[in-house]
Amino acid sequence: MKKNFPLQAEGKHPDRVLEAVKHEIRKYFKRERNRDVPKGVDFWDFDCKVGLTADSAEVVRVSAVIEAVDAAAKTGATSVYVEILSKHGVRVIKAQNPDDQDHPVEDNGH
């Protein structure tokens, strides 16, 4: 999704317009996550950008998209650009720290 959302609409309260924008973003994430993942892929990941325009959009984490839209709205902007591109995600198993294996957890009977 590459979309420029208006944050002000005539006859509508700006808070309701902002809530509608956030709802549409959350709905898009949910719809994309519910798609079937291809073989060899563990989950859907996303590349996200948010800014006042497509040229000034900055890369943000998935968890920070809504906060970035809120921040843009607080600056008094008339619109916000949101770009969310889905990609394949594969889980990476972190290796245990070798120091942790040397010191087993002690059970003191509690």
HELIX and SHEET records of a PDB file:
HELIX    1   1 PRO A   14  ARG A   33  1                                  20    
HELIX    2   2 VAL A   62  ALA A   64  5                                   3    
HELIX    3   3 VAL A   65  LYS A   74  1                                  10    
HELIX    4   4 PRO A   98  ASP A  102  1                                   5    
SHEET    1   A 4 LYS A   2  PRO A   6  0                                        
SHEET    2   A 4 SER A  79  GLY A  89 -1                                        
SHEET    3   A 4 PHE A  43  GLY A  51 -1                                        
SHEET    4   A 4 GLU A  58  VAL A  60 -1                                        
END                                                                             
